[in-house]
Amino acid sequence: MKRKLQTARAFSLHDWWTLAQSWLWLLVVDLALRVLPFPRVQAFAAPPVQSTRDPIPPAAIQRLRRFVDIAARHHLYPMTCLRQSLVLQRMLCARGVDARLRIGVRKDAGALEAHAWVEYGRTPNGEQATVEERFAPLTAVEANG
């Protein structure tokens, strides 16, 4: 508990704003997935990327991922990897990063399991490099079909 308080105190105002945005986007995406067809939610999560003059450093991308993770852990109810990935994709695209949603499946003890993650530059964000070995990726999910 003490460590969590120290971490929270270390957050800047910008960090708190990013955390609040993550929390709200998780709620919006969750509600959208409940009432809209997936292609519409995906199109919303992957707006056209606005080119930026300065590329975002990988450390900033990982920090954004961390805020989405924190918001998901402290939400009203559990947020799945799909919801987290859609939010991360939305936030990265808004910052000029060409992020792609990936969904993979596997069979484990006779049960079908699925997992969603975000890639940019062919690198899984916040995932082990072996994620594609553990989950057979479906065709990359494109926002426009």
VMD Tcl script that builds the backbone (N, CA, C; Angstrom):
set m [mol new atoms 435]
animate dup $m
set s [atomselect $m all]
$s set {name element resname resid chain x y z} {
  {N N MET 1 A 0.822 -1.190 0.000}
  {CA C MET 1 A 0.000 0.000 0.000}
  {C C MET 1 A 0.871 1.261 0.000}
  {N N LYS 2 A 1.928 1.245 0.804}
  {CA C LYS 2 A 2.813 2.395 0.879}
  {C C LYS 2 A 3.468 2.658 -0.474}
  {N N ARG 3 A 3.852 1.578 -1.160}
  {CA C ARG 3 A 4.479 1.713 -2.479}
  {C C ARG 3 A 3.505 2.322 -3.493}
  {N N LYS 4 A 2.243 1.901 -3.424}
  {CA C LYS 4 A 1.236 2.448 -4.334}
  {C C LYS 4 A 1.046 3.947 -4.099}
  {N N LEU 5 A 1.047 4.353 -2.837}
  {CA C LEU 5 A 0.909 5.774 -2.535}
  {C C LEU 5 A 2.104 6.563 -3.035}
  {N N GLN 6 A 3.297 6.002 -2.897}
  {CA C GLN 6 A 4.497 6.678 -3.397}
  {C C GLN 6 A 4.441 6.811 -4.916}
  {N N THR 7 A 3.978 5.759 -5.578}
  {CA C THR 7 A 3.848 5.803 -7.031}
  {C C THR 7 A 2.831 6.870 -7.436}
  {N N ALA 8 A 1.697 6.910 -6.756}
  {CA C ALA 8 A 0.655 7.889 -7.074}
  {C C ALA 8 A 1.161 9.319 -6.853}
  {N N ARG 9 A 1.935 9.529 -5.821}
  {CA C ARG 9 A 2.479 10.865 -5.554}
  {C C ARG 9 A 3.473 11.292 -6.630}
  {N N ALA 10 A 4.115 10.311 -7.266}
  {CA C ALA 10 A 5.113 10.617 -8.297}
  {C C ALA 10 A 4.461 11.013 -9.624}
  {N N PHE 11 A 3.155 10.785 -9.767}
  {CA C PHE 11 A 2.471 11.132 -11.011}
  {C C PHE 11 A 2.358 12.641 -11.144}
  {N N SER 12 A 2.612 13.110 -12.348}
  {CA C SER 12 A 2.424 14.529 -12.650}
  {C C SER 12 A 0.949 14.769 -12.964}
  {N N LEU 13 A 0.580 16.014 -13.116}
  {CA C LEU 13 A -0.789 16.351 -13.496}
  {C C LEU 13 A -1.115 15.732 -14.856}
  {N N HIS 14 A -0.156 15.761 -15.771}
  {CA C HIS 14 A -0.347 15.141 -17.096}
  {C C HIS 14 A -0.576 13.636 -16.960}
  {N N ASP 15 A 0.159 12.990 -16.057}
  {CA C ASP 15 A -0.025 11.550 -15.823}
  {C C ASP 15 A -1.437 11.260 -15.323}
  {N N TRP 16 A -1.914 12.067 -14.378}
  {CA C TRP 16 A -3.269 11.866 -13.853}
  {C C TRP 16 A -4.308 12.080 -14.946}
  {N N TRP 17 A -4.080 13.062 -15.817}
  {CA C TRP 17 A -5.002 13.304 -16.929}
  {C C TRP 17 A -5.020 12.099 -17.876}
  {N N THR 18 A -3.851 11.557 -18.184}
  {CA C THR 18 A -3.764 10.387 -19.063}
  {C C THR 18 A -4.448 9.189 -18.422}
  {N N LEU 19 A -4.275 8.998 -17.126}
  {CA C LEU 19 A -4.932 7.908 -16.399}
  {C C LEU 19 A -6.450 8.077 -16.430}
  {N N ALA 20 A -6.921 9.296 -16.225}
  {CA C ALA 20 A -8.365 9.557 -16.269}
  {C C ALA 20 A -8.918 9.303 -17.669}
  {N N GLN 21 A -8.183 9.735 -18.690}
  {CA C GLN 21 A -8.611 9.472 -20.070}
  {C C GLN 21 A -8.705 7.968 -20.316}
  {N N SER 22 A -7.701 7.236 -19.871}
  {CA C SER 22 A -7.693 5.780 -20.050}
  {C C SER 22 A -8.918 5.158 -19.405}
  {N N TRP 23 A -9.218 5.575 -18.181}
  {CA C TRP 23 A -10.354 5.029 -17.440}
  {C C TRP 23 A -11.659 5.320 -18.180}
  {N N LEU 24 A -11.824 6.555 -18.646}
  {CA C LEU 24 A -13.049 6.925 -19.367}
  {C C LEU 24 A -13.158 6.205 -20.707}
  {N N TRP 25 A -12.049 6.102 -21.454}
  {CA C TRP 25 A -12.082 5.398 -22.731}
  {C C TRP 25 A -12.427 3.919 -22.534}
  {N N LEU 26 A -11.948 3.314 -21.459}
  {CA C LEU 26 A -12.308 1.925 -21.178}
  {C C LEU 26 A -13.814 1.784 -21.016}
  {N N LEU 27 A -14.417 2.706 -20.317}
  {CA C LEU 27 A -15.866 2.672 -20.125}
  {C C LEU 27 A -16.598 2.864 -21.450}
  {N N VAL 28 A -16.149 3.832 -22.249}
  {CA C VAL 28 A -16.783 4.095 -23.546}
  {C C VAL 28 A -16.668 2.871 -24.459}
  {N N VAL 29 A -15.475 2.289 -24.528}
  {CA C VAL 29 A -15.269 1.128 -25.399}
  {C C VAL 29 A -16.090 -0.058 -24.910}
  {N N ASP 30 A -16.148 -0.270 -23.604}
  {CA C ASP 30 A -16.943 -1.371 -23.071}
  {C C ASP 30 A -18.412 -1.214 -23.455}
  {N N LEU 31 A -18.951 -0.031 -23.270}
  {CA C LEU 31 A -20.353 0.202 -23.631}
  {C C LEU 31 A -20.568 0.057 -25.136}
  {N N ALA 32 A -19.626 0.565 -25.925}
  {CA C ALA 32 A -19.748 0.462 -27.387}
  {C C ALA 32 A -19.753 -0.999 -27.834}
  {N N LEU 33 A -18.890 -1.821 -27.230}
  {CA C LEU 33 A -18.850 -3.238 -27.605}
  {C C LEU 33 A -20.153 -3.954 -27.264}
  {N N ARG 34 A -20.862 -3.446 -26.287}
  {CA C ARG 34 A -22.127 -4.071 -25.889}
  {C C ARG 34 A -23.285 -3.727 -26.834}
  {N N VAL 35 A -23.192 -2.578 -27.530}
  {CA C VAL 35 A -24.344 -2.142 -28.320}
  {C C VAL 35 A -24.064 -1.972 -29.821}
  {N N LEU 36 A -22.797 -1.931 -30.212}
  {CA C LEU 36 A -22.474 -1.691 -31.620}
  {C C LEU 36 A -21.774 -2.901 -32.231}
  {N N PRO 37 A -21.858 -3.039 -33.544}
  {CA C PRO 37 A -21.095 -4.098 -34.213}
  {C C PRO 37 A -19.593 -3.830 -34.066}
  {N N PHE 38 A -18.824 -4.903 -33.988}
  {CA C PHE 38 A -17.390 -4.763 -33.766}
  {C C PHE 38 A -16.699 -3.874 -34.798}
  {N N PRO 39 A -17.004 -3.987 -36.098}
  {CA C PRO 39 A -16.315 -3.112 -37.067}
  {C C PRO 39 A -16.488 -1.618 -36.767}
  {N N ARG 40 A -17.638 -1.222 -36.243}
  {CA C ARG 40 A -17.837 0.196 -35.897}
  {C C ARG 40 A -16.987 0.598 -34.701}
  {N N VAL 41 A -16.884 -0.302 -33.722}
  {CA C VAL 41 A -16.056 -0.006 -32.551}
  {C C VAL 41 A -14.593 0.053 -32.971}
  {N N GLN 42 A -14.173 -0.866 -33.833}
  {CA C GLN 42 A -12.788 -0.886 -34.306}
  {C C GLN 42 A -12.466 0.375 -35.091}
  {N N ALA 43 A -13.388 0.836 -35.925}
  {CA C ALA 43 A -13.156 2.066 -36.684}
  {C C ALA 43 A -13.017 3.262 -35.743}
  {N N PHE 44 A -13.784 3.263 -34.683}
  {CA C PHE 44 A -13.681 4.330 -33.678}
  {C C PHE 44 A -12.334 4.268 -32.955}
  {N N ALA 45 A -11.862 3.057 -32.676}
  {CA C ALA 45 A -10.608 2.881 -31.928}
  {C C ALA 45 A -9.380 3.149 -32.778}
  {N N ALA 46 A -9.532 3.117 -34.086}
  {CA C ALA 46 A -8.376 3.315 -34.971}
  {C C ALA 46 A -8.634 4.468 -35.928}
  {N N PRO 47 A -8.684 5.695 -35.402}
  {CA C PRO 47 A -8.889 6.830 -36.313}
  {C C PRO 47 A -7.673 6.996 -37.209}
  {N N PRO 48 A -7.827 7.684 -38.315}
  {CA C PRO 48 A -6.665 7.903 -39.182}
  {C C PRO 48 A -5.522 8.532 -38.384}
  {N N VAL 49 A -4.336 8.021 -38.595}
  {CA C VAL 49 A -3.169 8.509 -37.865}
  {C C VAL 49 A -2.724 9.832 -38.449}
  {N N GLN 50 A -2.608 10.807 -37.576}
  {CA C GLN 50 A -2.089 12.109 -37.986}
  {C C GLN 50 A -0.569 12.046 -37.875}
  {N N SER 51 A 0.116 12.332 -38.957}
  {CA C SER 51 A 1.573 12.261 -38.905}
  {C C SER 51 A 2.109 13.341 -37.975}
  {N N THR 52 A 3.090 12.962 -37.201}
  {CA C THR 52 A 3.715 13.914 -36.287}
  {C C THR 52 A 5.156 14.117 -36.719}
  {N N ARG 53 A 5.667 15.289 -36.443}
  {CA C ARG 53 A 7.057 15.573 -36.823}
  {C C ARG 53 A 8.018 14.762 -35.971}
  {N N ASP 54 A 7.739 14.677 -34.700}
  {CA C ASP 54 A 8.622 13.953 -33.796}
  {C C ASP 54 A 8.001 12.616 -33.435}
  {N N PRO 55 A 8.677 11.511 -33.738}
  {CA C PRO 55 A 8.119 10.215 -33.359}
  {C C PRO 55 A 8.079 10.076 -31.836}
  {N N ILE 56 A 7.090 9.366 -31.367}
  {CA C ILE 56 A 6.950 9.149 -29.935}
  {C C ILE 56 A 7.968 8.098 -29.510}
  {N N PRO 57 A 8.754 8.369 -28.477}
  {CA C PRO 57 A 9.750 7.389 -28.049}
  {C C PRO 57 A 9.083 6.146 -27.469}
  {N N PRO 58 A 9.725 4.982 -27.640}
  {CA C PRO 58 A 9.160 3.736 -27.114}
  {C C PRO 58 A 8.838 3.796 -25.620}
  {N N ALA 59 A 9.628 4.517 -24.853}
  {CA C ALA 59 A 9.361 4.622 -23.410}
  {C C ALA 59 A 8.020 5.314 -23.152}
  {N N ALA 60 A 7.680 6.301 -23.963}
  {CA C ALA 60 A 6.399 6.996 -23.799}
  {C C ALA 60 A 5.236 6.083 -24.173}
  {N N ILE 61 A 5.455 5.240 -25.171}
  {CA C ILE 61 A 4.410 4.290 -25.570}
  {C C ILE 61 A 4.188 3.266 -24.461}
  {N N GLN 62 A 5.270 2.783 -23.871}
  {CA C GLN 62 A 5.138 1.819 -22.771}
  {C C GLN 62 A 4.480 2.463 -21.553}
  {N N ARG 63 A 4.777 3.722 -21.323}
  {CA C ARG 63 A 4.151 4.433 -20.197}
  {C C ARG 63 A 2.648 4.563 -20.423}
  {N N LEU 64 A 2.243 4.837 -21.656}
  {CA C LEU 64 A 0.821 4.908 -21.975}
  {C C LEU 64 A 0.160 3.560 -21.732}
  {N N ARG 65 A 0.831 2.502 -22.145}
  {CA C ARG 65 A 0.318 1.151 -21.908}
  {C C ARG 65 A 0.130 0.909 -20.412}
  {N N ARG 66 A 1.086 1.381 -19.633}
  {CA C ARG 66 A 1.017 1.203 -18.174}
  {C C ARG 66 A -0.212 1.916 -17.605}
  {N N PHE 67 A -0.506 3.116 -18.089}
  {CA C PHE 67 A -1.672 3.842 -17.593}
  {C C PHE 67 A -2.975 3.130 -17.960}
  {N N VAL 68 A -3.041 2.563 -19.158}
  {CA C VAL 68 A -4.230 1.799 -19.545}
  {C C VAL 68 A -4.364 0.573 -18.629}
  {N N ASP 69 A -3.258 -0.093 -18.326}
  {CA C ASP 69 A -3.278 -1.239 -17.413}
  {C C ASP 69 A -3.766 -0.837 -16.021}
  {N N ILE 70 A -3.252 0.270 -15.512}
  {CA C ILE 70 A -3.656 0.744 -14.177}
  {C C ILE 70 A -5.150 1.063 -14.167}
  {N N ALA 71 A -5.613 1.776 -15.184}
  {CA C ALA 71 A -7.034 2.132 -15.260}
  {C C ALA 71 A -7.899 0.877 -15.325}
  {N N ALA 72 A -7.463 -0.137 -16.064}
  {CA C ALA 72 A -8.231 -1.380 -16.185}
  {C C ALA 72 A -8.308 -2.119 -14.851}
  {N N ARG 73 A -7.201 -2.112 -14.108}
  {CA C ARG 73 A -7.183 -2.801 -12.809}
  {C C ARG 73 A -8.054 -2.100 -11.771}
  {N N HIS 74 A -8.272 -0.809 -11.936}
  {CA C HIS 74 A -9.038 -0.037 -10.959}
  {C C HIS 74 A -10.365 0.449 -11.532}
  {N N HIS 75 A -10.958 -0.367 -12.378}
  {CA C HIS 75 A -12.222 0.015 -12.999}
  {C C HIS 75 A -13.397 -0.537 -12.209}
  {N N LEU 76 A -14.588 -0.236 -12.671}
  {CA C LEU 76 A -15.804 -0.683 -11.992}
  {C C LEU 76 A -15.949 -2.199 -12.009}
  {N N TYR 77 A -15.464 -2.815 -13.061}
  {CA C TYR 77 A -15.509 -4.265 -13.227}
  {C C TYR 77 A -14.348 -4.646 -14.134}
  {N N PRO 78 A -14.024 -5.926 -14.218}
  {CA C PRO 78 A -12.840 -6.326 -15.002}
  {C C PRO 78 A -12.938 -5.902 -16.470}
  {N N MET 79 A -11.834 -5.386 -16.978}
  {CA C MET 79 A -11.736 -4.985 -18.385}
  {C C MET 79 A -10.851 -5.992 -19.110}
  {N N THR 80 A -11.387 -6.585 -20.145}
  {CA C THR 80 A -10.686 -7.622 -20.885}
  {C C THR 80 A -9.550 -7.053 -21.727}
  {N N CYS 81 A -8.726 -7.965 -22.229}
  {CA C CYS 81 A -7.612 -7.561 -23.083}
  {C C CYS 81 A -8.118 -6.875 -24.356}
  {N N LEU 82 A -9.287 -7.256 -24.853}
  {CA C LEU 82 A -9.836 -6.606 -26.046}
  {C C LEU 82 A -10.152 -5.144 -25.756}
  {N N ARG 83 A -10.795 -4.882 -24.648}
  {CA C ARG 83 A -11.135 -3.507 -24.286}
  {C C ARG 83 A -9.864 -2.680 -24.070}
  {N N GLN 84 A -8.905 -3.243 -23.364}
  {CA C GLN 84 A -7.650 -2.541 -23.119}
  {C C GLN 84 A -6.912 -2.265 -24.426}
  {N N SER 85 A -6.900 -3.242 -25.322}
  {CA C SER 85 A -6.192 -3.080 -26.592}
  {C C SER 85 A -6.858 -2.027 -27.468}
  {N N LEU 86 A -8.185 -2.005 -27.497}
  {CA C LEU 86 A -8.883 -0.988 -28.287}
  {C C LEU 86 A -8.604 0.413 -27.749}
  {N N VAL 87 A -8.568 0.559 -26.430}
  {CA C VAL 87 A -8.278 1.867 -25.832}
  {C C VAL 87 A -6.840 2.272 -26.133}
  {N N LEU 88 A -5.916 1.351 -25.960}
  {CA C LEU 88 A -4.517 1.664 -26.241}
  {C C LEU 88 A -4.338 2.045 -27.705}
  {N N GLN 89 A -4.981 1.304 -28.597}
  {CA C GLN 89 A -4.895 1.627 -30.020}
  {C C GLN 89 A -5.423 3.037 -30.280}
  {N N ARG 90 A -6.553 3.367 -29.699}
  {CA C ARG 90 A -7.139 4.698 -29.881}
  {C C ARG 90 A -6.186 5.787 -29.396}
  {N N MET 91 A -5.622 5.589 -28.219}
  {CA C MET 91 A -4.752 6.611 -27.641}
  {C C MET 91 A -3.443 6.735 -28.419}
  {N N LEU 92 A -2.925 5.623 -28.915}
  {CA C LEU 92 A -1.698 5.673 -29.715}
  {C C LEU 92 A -1.949 6.350 -31.062}
  {N N CYS 93 A -3.046 5.990 -31.721}
  {CA C CYS 93 A -3.370 6.609 -33.013}
  {C C CYS 93 A -3.551 8.116 -32.861}
  {N N ALA 94 A -4.160 8.542 -31.759}
  {CA C ALA 94 A -4.351 9.964 -31.516}
  {C C ALA 94 A -3.022 10.689 -31.338}
  {N N ARG 95 A -1.974 9.942 -30.988}
  {CA C ARG 95 A -0.649 10.526 -30.792}
  {C C ARG 95 A 0.262 10.304 -32.000}
  {N N GLY 96 A -0.323 9.850 -33.108}
  {CA C GLY 96 A 0.441 9.700 -34.341}
  {C C GLY 96 A 1.151 8.376 -34.517}
  {N N VAL 97 A 0.826 7.376 -33.698}
  {CA C VAL 97 A 1.458 6.061 -33.810}
  {C C VAL 97 A 0.531 5.144 -34.606}
  {N N ASP 98 A 1.061 4.515 -35.637}
  {CA C ASP 98 A 0.286 3.572 -36.447}
  {C C ASP 98 A 0.205 2.250 -35.691}
  {N N ALA 99 A -0.812 2.122 -34.864}
  {CA C ALA 99 A -0.990 0.938 -34.018}
  {C C ALA 99 A -2.055 0.035 -34.623}
  {N N ARG 100 A -1.818 -1.267 -34.542}
  {CA C ARG 100 A -2.759 -2.241 -35.111}
  {C C ARG 100 A -3.222 -3.217 -34.045}
  {N N LEU 101 A -4.519 -3.464 -34.045}
  {CA C LEU 101 A -5.102 -4.454 -33.149}
  {C C LEU 101 A -4.843 -5.834 -33.716}
  {N N ARG 102 A -4.393 -6.746 -32.871}
  {CA C ARG 102 A -4.211 -8.143 -33.273}
  {C C ARG 102 A -5.030 -9.004 -32.332}
  {N N ILE 103 A -5.641 -10.027 -32.883}
  {CA C ILE 103 A -6.399 -10.993 -32.091}
  {C C ILE 103 A -5.886 -12.368 -32.455}
  {N N GLY 104 A -5.577 -13.159 -31.442}
  {CA C GLY 104 A -5.088 -14.512 -31.652}
  {C C GLY 104 A -5.931 -15.506 -30.873}
  {N N VAL 105 A -5.888 -16.746 -31.316}
  {CA C VAL 105 A -6.642 -17.807 -30.649}
  {C C VAL 105 A -5.745 -19.012 -30.420}
  {N N ARG 106 A -6.147 -19.832 -29.461}
  {CA C ARG 106 A -5.474 -21.101 -29.209}
  {C C ARG 106 A -6.461 -22.037 -28.528}
  {N N LYS 107 A -6.127 -23.304 -28.586}
  {CA C LYS 107 A -6.929 -24.312 -27.905}
  {C C LYS 107 A -6.117 -24.786 -26.708}
  {N N ASP 108 A -6.711 -24.720 -25.530}
  {CA C ASP 108 A -6.033 -25.128 -24.308}
  {C C ASP 108 A -6.965 -26.052 -23.538}
  {N N ALA 109 A -6.547 -27.295 -23.372}
  {CA C ALA 109 A -7.351 -28.304 -22.670}
  {C C ALA 109 A -8.750 -28.410 -23.280}
  {N N GLY 110 A -8.817 -28.340 -24.602}
  {CA C GLY 110 A -10.081 -28.483 -25.307}
  {C C GLY 110 A -10.923 -27.220 -25.366}
  {N N ALA 111 A -10.500 -26.163 -24.692}
  {CA C ALA 111 A -11.256 -24.912 -24.694}
  {C C ALA 111 A -10.578 -23.905 -25.622}
  {N N LEU 112 A -11.383 -23.169 -26.355}
  {CA C LEU 112 A -10.861 -22.137 -27.239}
  {C C LEU 112 A -10.620 -20.873 -26.425}
  {N N GLU 113 A -9.415 -20.326 -26.522}
  {CA C GLU 113 A -9.063 -19.083 -25.833}
  {C C GLU 113 A -8.671 -18.046 -26.872}
  {N N ALA 114 A -8.941 -16.797 -26.564}
  {CA C ALA 114 A -8.573 -15.702 -27.458}
  {C C ALA 114 A -7.829 -14.636 -26.653}
  {N N HIS 115 A -7.007 -13.877 -27.353}
  {CA C HIS 115 A -6.252 -12.805 -26.716}
  {C C HIS 115 A -6.093 -11.679 -27.722}
  {N N ALA 116 A -6.179 -10.444 -27.237}
  {CA C ALA 116 A -6.010 -9.268 -28.091}
  {C C ALA 116 A -4.803 -8.480 -27.606}
  {N N TRP 117 A -4.074 -7.893 -28.560}
  {CA C TRP 117 A -2.935 -7.050 -28.224}
  {C C TRP 117 A -2.762 -6.016 -29.320}
  {N N VAL 118 A -1.910 -5.042 -29.058}
  {CA C VAL 118 A -1.659 -3.960 -30.016}
  {C C VAL 118 A -0.226 -4.076 -30.499}
  {N N GLU 119 A -0.050 -3.899 -31.798}
  {CA C GLU 119 A 1.282 -3.899 -32.397}
  {C C GLU 119 A 1.540 -2.542 -33.037}
  {N N TYR 120 A 2.750 -2.135 -33.004}
  {CA C TYR 120 A 3.208 -0.989 -33.798}
  {C C TYR 120 A 4.606 -1.351 -34.265}
  {N N GLY 121 A 4.864 -1.092 -35.514}
  {CA C GLY 121 A 6.158 -1.460 -36.081}
  {C C GLY 121 A 6.438 -2.953 -35.968}
  {N N ARG 122 A 5.399 -3.765 -36.117}
  {CA C ARG 122 A 5.506 -5.227 -36.033}
  {C C ARG 122 A 5.961 -5.734 -34.668}
  {N N THR 123 A 5.896 -4.876 -33.643}
  {CA C THR 123 A 6.298 -5.254 -32.298}
  {C C THR 123 A 5.070 -5.279 -31.399}
  {N N PRO 124 A 4.821 -6.404 -30.711}
  {CA C PRO 124 A 3.701 -6.428 -29.765}
  {C C PRO 124 A 3.972 -5.485 -28.594}
  {N N ASN 125 A 3.035 -4.616 -28.308}
  {CA C ASN 125 A 3.196 -3.636 -27.235}
  {C C ASN 125 A 2.767 -4.247 -25.905}
  {N N GLY 126 A 3.702 -4.323 -24.969}
  {CA C GLY 126 A 3.386 -4.834 -23.646}
  {C C GLY 126 A 3.199 -6.332 -23.586}
  {N N GLU 127 A 3.609 -7.024 -24.611}
  {CA C GLU 127 A 3.475 -8.475 -24.681}
  {C C GLU 127 A 4.849 -9.103 -24.848}
  {N N GLN 128 A 4.922 -10.366 -24.506}
  {CA C GLN 128 A 6.149 -11.096 -24.792}
  {C C GLN 128 A 6.241 -11.280 -26.296}
  {N N ALA 129 A 7.445 -11.330 -26.792}
  {CA C ALA 129 A 7.647 -11.495 -28.237}
  {C C ALA 129 A 7.045 -12.808 -28.732}
  {N N THR 130 A 6.824 -13.746 -27.832}
  {CA C THR 130 A 6.298 -15.059 -28.221}
  {C C THR 130 A 4.770 -15.105 -28.252}
  {N N VAL 131 A 4.109 -13.970 -28.141}
  {CA C VAL 131 A 2.650 -13.980 -28.114}
  {C C VAL 131 A 2.080 -14.637 -29.368}
  {N N GLU 132 A 2.737 -14.448 -30.516}
  {CA C GLU 132 A 2.237 -15.049 -31.757}
  {C C GLU 132 A 2.521 -16.544 -31.824}
  {N N GLU 133 A 3.410 -17.027 -30.970}
  {CA C GLU 133 A 3.629 -18.470 -30.882}
  {C C GLU 133 A 2.577 -19.109 -29.974}
  {N N ARG 134 A 2.146 -18.374 -28.965}
  {CA C ARG 134 A 1.153 -18.900 -28.029}
  {C C ARG 134 A -0.267 -18.770 -28.561}
  {N N PHE 135 A -0.529 -17.717 -29.320}
  {CA C PHE 135 A -1.852 -17.486 -29.899}
  {C C PHE 135 A -1.693 -17.332 -31.402}
  {N N ALA 136 A -2.394 -18.160 -32.163}
  {CA C ALA 136 A -2.340 -18.077 -33.619}
  {C C ALA 136 A -3.079 -16.816 -34.046}
  {N N PRO 137 A -2.342 -15.824 -34.583}
  {CA C PRO 137 A -2.987 -14.563 -34.948}
  {C C PRO 137 A -3.984 -14.739 -36.098}
  {N N LEU 138 A -5.125 -14.110 -35.943}
  {CA C LEU 138 A -6.067 -14.018 -37.042}
  {C C LEU 138 A -5.526 -12.946 -37.969}
  {N N THR 139 A -6.094 -12.785 -39.117}
  {CA C THR 139 A -5.670 -11.728 -40.011}
  {C C THR 139 A -5.720 -10.415 -39.251}
  {N N ALA 140 A -4.781 -9.545 -39.498}
  {CA C ALA 140 A -4.758 -8.251 -38.810}
  {C C ALA 140 A -6.119 -7.591 -38.950}
  {N N VAL 141 A -6.622 -7.068 -37.852}
  {CA C VAL 141 A -7.943 -6.453 -37.836}
  {C C VAL 141 A -7.795 -5.016 -38.284}
  {N N GLU 142 A -8.322 -4.725 -39.450}
  {CA C GLU 142 A -8.238 -3.368 -40.005}
  {C C GLU 142 A -9.506 -2.604 -39.670}
  {N N ALA 143 A -9.372 -1.334 -39.413}
  {CA C ALA 143 A -10.515 -0.511 -39.032}
  {C C ALA 143 A -11.499 -0.343 -40.180}
  {N N ASN 144 A -11.022 -0.308 -41.395}
  {CA C ASN 144 A -11.891 -0.067 -42.545}
  {C C ASN 144 A -12.195 -1.331 -43.338}
  {N N GLY 145 A -12.265 -2.436 -42.644}
  {CA C GLY 145 A -12.636 -3.669 -43.320}
  {C C GLY 145 A -11.487 -4.540 -43.419}
}
mol reanalyze $m
mol bondsrecalc $m
mol representation Tube
mol addrep $m
